[in-house]
């Protein structure tokens, strides 16, 4: 078994451990925090994160605690504009909705799933030092517990990552002149109990969600750097400036979060990898942080588990940074722009929030919501459904099957298909860990003696071709002939291949 040591039990670390374990790795998870409970910083789980977590059997559990049809009231200088964000016009995903779900609940669901699989979360365990070598694995010193060895180590330990500093990986980026105010509040009437609120002010936007960890409401707002701790009076003054008709009853918890945007110079040092906030940090605009980290984890987890079986393990492992670092760089760029519009202190940003938005939103928002294709286009970007890896070394194009026109490197869309058991959808068909081979109706039979490779014949899609889907739900190979030698090549390069003898016997090599 490949042994993977995960440092950090946040959403990224837990998702990575689940993915690697599901593909056969022996996983150990440590976290220096002694308690699991902590206030949530992230509040939104996007569609693509739910898609990649679905094969691990946790998506339904997450949705049981989520608000997937949030109602939002926009407070625009005294005017209130209700916006109901129900199911969107996105037919190729099982999750065509915004999903409000606090980070603490995400961590709880993932940790419970991991522990049910026999992998405990070792809390109060701190990494003291590490040494990595390509041939000998990673040796670490755990404070108070002595030495431990693993084949790979992944730092999922946050923006001030001990792992990143230990291996000497630098970062580039900068700091913002604004900071985030977060608080859990009890409010004395005026705003209902099941509606989120967004209000514009000269200092920035104020968000109120009815999903606090320690009280009924969660406040998220921006302000200039250096204001000191928030008292109930400070919060009330903020609400009064935003014309929110409510009174602050109690502040159960609050914190000030300095804001920065940083990107690690590289994601790998020998057998040590970085994921989540340890690799990239950006503004909270669009709720991208937790989601980008989870998708890092799902991308890397299967590669670590299958590297030992790959014909070229270094290429497989290097593909993690080559695929995911550009995603973080692009996310930082567009969230910087959105964060400026939400909270910038310059006159132009203030003009957008206090004049243009109050005047334009009542006209523009209903029009956009009625034109569902416009809403869907924005949702696809926000939900990270457009992330793709067409230039990856793991993306092989050997001809497009006409009846299944999928592009290599793209996420597998949730299209309706017919199989022997009847009608289903592609993401339902592939909702189990491993590699999936989609055979067109007339393709020669492909049989493999490997439990992590699943073969499906699509009876309503004519042709002799094949599409191979990676364990993270991206199209890795397409070919017009399922008997193409590219099938064996791709399987072996991703570590999913059975033995060469089996491939020859089945006519794939």
JOQUICOR-V997412 format. One record per pair of residues at least 12 apart in sequence whose ideal C-beta (glycine too) atoms are under 7 Angstrom apart, sorted by the first residue. I is the first residue (numbers start at 1). J is the second residue. Records with the same first field share a line. If there is no record, write none. Layout:
I=J + J
//
This chain:
1=24 + 25 + 26
2=25 + 26 + 151 + 304 + 305 + 307 + 308
3=26 + 150 + 151
4=20 + 25 + 27 + 150 + 151 + 152 + 154 + 304
5=28 + 138 + 140 + 148 + 150 + 153
6=27 + 28 + 29 + 154 + 156
7=30 + 127 + 153 + 154 + 155 + 156 + 157 + 163
8=31 + 155 + 156 + 157 + 158
9=29 + 31 + 111 + 121
10=107 + 156 + 276
11=103 + 106 + 107 + 110 + 290 + 293 + 294
12=156 + 275 + 276 + 293 + 294 + 296 + 297
13=29 + 156
14=107 + 110 + 111 + 114
15=53 + 110 + 294 + 297 + 298
16=154 + 156 + 275 + 297 + 300 + 301
17=29 + 114 + 119
18=56 + 110 + 113 + 114
19=56 + 297 + 298 + 301 + 302
20=301 + 304 + 305
21=117 + 119
22=56 + 433
23=302 + 305 + 306 + 433 + 434 + 452 + 471
24=305 + 452
25=304 + 305
27=119
28=150
29=119 + 121 + 122
30=122 + 125 + 142
31=121 + 123 + 125
32=124 + 125 + 126
33=123
34=123 + 124
35=123
36=107 + 111 + 123
37=104
38=104
39=213 + 253 + 255
40=102 + 103 + 104 + 213
41=103
42=103 + 287 + 289 + 290
43=100 + 102 + 209 + 211 + 218 + 287
44=98 + 99 + 100 + 287
45=62 + 66 + 99 + 101 + 106 + 291
46=287 + 291 + 382 + 383 + 384
47=93 + 95 + 96 + 383 + 385
48=295 + 383 + 384 + 385 + 387 + 411
49=291 + 294 + 295
50=62 + 95 + 99
51=93 + 95 + 427 + 473
52=295 + 298 + 472 + 473
53=294
54=427 + 431
55=430 + 431 + 432 + 433
56=113 + 433
57=113
58=109 + 110 + 113
61=109
62=101 + 106 + 109
65=101 + 105
66=99 + 100 + 101
67=100 + 211
68=97 + 99
69=86 + 97
70=85 + 98 + 100 + 196
71=84 + 195
72=85 + 195 + 196 + 198
73=195 + 197
74=198 + 361
75=197 + 198 + 199 + 242 + 243 + 244
76=200 + 357 + 358 + 361
77=200 + 243 + 354 + 358
78=243
79=358 + 362
81=361 + 362 + 365
83=365
85=98
88=372 + 375 + 376 + 379
89=372 + 373 + 375 + 376
90=376 + 379 + 380
92=413 + 414 + 415
93=385 + 414
94=414 + 427
100=209 + 211
102=211 + 213
103=290
104=213
106=290
125=142 + 145
126=142 + 143
127=140 + 142 + 162 + 163
128=141 + 142 + 143
129=141 + 166
130=153 + 166
132=167 + 269 + 270 + 271 + 272
133=270
134=270 + 271
137=149 + 150 + 151 + 271
138=150 + 152 + 153 + 271 + 272
140=153
151=271
152=271 + 273 + 304
153=271 + 272
154=273 + 275 + 300
155=272 + 274 + 278
156=275 + 276 + 278
157=278
158=277 + 278
159=277 + 281
161=274 + 278
163=272 + 274 + 278
164=264 + 274 + 278
167=269 + 272
169=264 + 265 + 266 + 269 + 274
170=265
171=262 + 263 + 264 + 265
172=262 + 263 + 265
173=260 + 261 + 262 + 263
174=260 + 261
175=260
176=259 + 260
177=224 + 225 + 345
178=204 + 222 + 223 + 224 + 225 + 259 + 343 + 345
179=223 + 225 + 256 + 257 + 258 + 259
180=220 + 222 + 257 + 259 + 284
181=219 + 221 + 223 + 230 + 256
182=219 + 220 + 254 + 255 + 257
183=219 + 230 + 235 + 251 + 253 + 254
184=212 + 213 + 214 + 215 + 217 + 218 + 252 + 253
185=212 + 215 + 217 + 219 + 235 + 248 + 250 + 251 + 252
186=215 + 216 + 249 + 250 + 252
187=217 + 246 + 247 + 248 + 249
188=246 + 247 + 249
189=246
190=245 + 246
191=208 + 246
193=210
194=210
195=210
196=208 + 209 + 210
197=244
199=242 + 244
200=353 + 354 + 357 + 358
201=241 + 242
202=350 + 354
203=222 + 223
204=221 + 222 + 223 + 342 + 343
205=222 + 342 + 343 + 353
206=221 + 238 + 242
207=220 + 221
214=252 + 253
215=250 + 252
219=235
221=238
222=342 + 343
224=345
229=254 + 256
230=254
232=248 + 251
235=248 + 251
236=248
259=283
260=281
261=281 + 282 + 283 + 332 + 336
262=280 + 281
263=280 + 328 + 329 + 332
264=279 + 280
266=321
267=279 + 320 + 321 + 324 + 325
268=317 + 321
273=300 + 320
275=293 + 296 + 297 + 300
276=293 + 296 + 297
277=289 + 293
279=296 + 328
280=292 + 328 + 332
282=331 + 332 + 335
283=335 + 336 + 339
285=335 + 338 + 339 + 342
286=335 + 338 + 382
288=331 + 335
291=384
292=327 + 328 + 331
295=384
296=324
298=472
299=320 + 323 + 324 + 472
300=320
302=471 + 472
303=316 + 317 + 319 + 320
306=494 + 495 + 496
307=495
309=495 + 497
310=492 + 493 + 494 + 495
311=492 + 493
312=493
315=393
316=493 + 494 + 495
319=392 + 393 + 394
322=392
323=389 + 392
327=387
385=411
387=411
388=409 + 410 + 411
389=409 + 474
390=407 + 408 + 409
392=409
394=476 + 493 + 494
395=408 + 409 + 476
396=408 + 476 + 477 + 486 + 490
397=478
398=477 + 478 + 479 + 484 + 486
399=478 + 479 + 480
400=478
401=440 + 463 + 465 + 467 + 478 + 480
402=463
403=440 + 461 + 462 + 463
404=438 + 440 + 458 + 461 + 467
406=467 + 475 + 478
407=475
408=475 + 476 + 477 + 478
409=474 + 475
410=474 + 475
411=473 + 474
412=426 + 427 + 430 + 469 + 473 + 474 + 475
413=426
414=426 + 427
417=429 + 458 + 460 + 461
418=458 + 459 + 460
419=456 + 457 + 458 + 459
420=457 + 459
429=456
430=469 + 473
432=454
433=471
434=452 + 453 + 454 + 471
435=452 + 453 + 468 + 469 + 470 + 471 + 494 + 496
436=454 + 456 + 469
437=453 + 455 + 466 + 468
438=456 + 458 + 466 + 467 + 469
439=455 + 456 + 457 + 458 + 466 + 482
440=458 + 461 + 462 + 463 + 464 + 465 + 466
441=457 + 458 + 459 + 461 + 462 + 463
442=462 + 463 + 464
443=464 + 465 + 466 + 482
444=482 + 483 + 507
446=482 + 506 + 508
447=506
448=498 + 502 + 506
449=498 + 502
450=498
452=496
453=496
463=480
464=480 + 481 + 482
465=478 + 479 + 480 + 481 + 482
466=479 + 482 + 487
468=490
470=494
476=490 + 494
477=490
483=507
485=509
487=508
488=503 + 508 + 509
//
